[in-house]
Amino acid sequence: MYNLLVALALSLVVFALVGFTLGWIPALIPALAVFGTATYLLTQRMSALIEPEVRAAVDLLQNQKVEESKALLRAVKQKYGPWQLFISGQMDAQLGMIAYIQTKFDEAYPLLEAGSWQNQLALTCMGAIKWRNGKKDDAYKLFEKASDASGKETSTYMVWAVLAERDGKQRDALAALDRGLKIVPNAKVLKDLRDTIANRRKVDTSEFGEVWFQFFPEDYLRLHQQNMVMTGRKDGQFAHAQPQPGGGTPKPTNRAQRRAAEKRKG
């Protein structure tokens, strides 16, 4: 906000100086030019100041220092928010995404909402929260709003279509994908998903990888836990001798048990 006031003040000064010499109508053009140039330069300067701090917050988050990352984002909001429009909302959206990844959806929603203006990722996450809470109509409205803000981002159409298919709305799912393919005609993920849904095959969201898990982190946690259990079984950590059909001695279930059995036979 302060940057706009500075740009406005500069443009008014130019307007007054030119107006007194050449007239008020000719003064409009240089005044508007100064306002636009000053706004652009001040915005660029603010971006250059904010970008390293946001990058540092991301690095902290990747190193599992969640609270430190959140504290830095709040500091950026407090320091630069009054100077530049949308900075506060952008930092709130970042904080909302952290809460979202932690599956703290009630905490995440108002933060995402505060930074949702033309923010495809925030709007899609908000729609996913509404869908989880059973507010399906609100969810699909948010997906539509997100698609208007997404440009060539395919993830919104993917999430929209998968959830519609889960609700038994095959026609709506295909319409969402067709909408995405009009914007990104060569998007393989949308083409493949459309083919899957059109042929009524089961959608395996794990194939989408991180693109899906960023919107449904609980699916990643569930898959990770399943993999841990399966790995544990393969390693013999959770293996136990099971009774064989018809009775008799259980067969050894891992290498250590087989060796012990062989020693006993010897």
Buried (B, 14 or more C-beta within 10 A) or exposed (E): EBBBEBBBEBBBEBBEEBBEEEEEEEBBEBBEEBBEEBBEEBBEEBEEBBEEBBEBBBEBBEEEBBEBBBEBBBEBBEBBBEBBBBBBBBBBBBBBBBBBBEEEBEBBBEBBBBBBBBBBBBBBBBBBBBBBEEBBEBBBBBBBBBBEBBEEBBBBBBBBBBBBBEBEBBEBBBBBBEBBBEBBEEBEBBBEBBEBBEEEEEBEBEEBEEBBBBBBBEBBEEEEEEEEEEEEEEEEEEBEEEEEEEEEEEEBBBEEBEEEEEEEEE
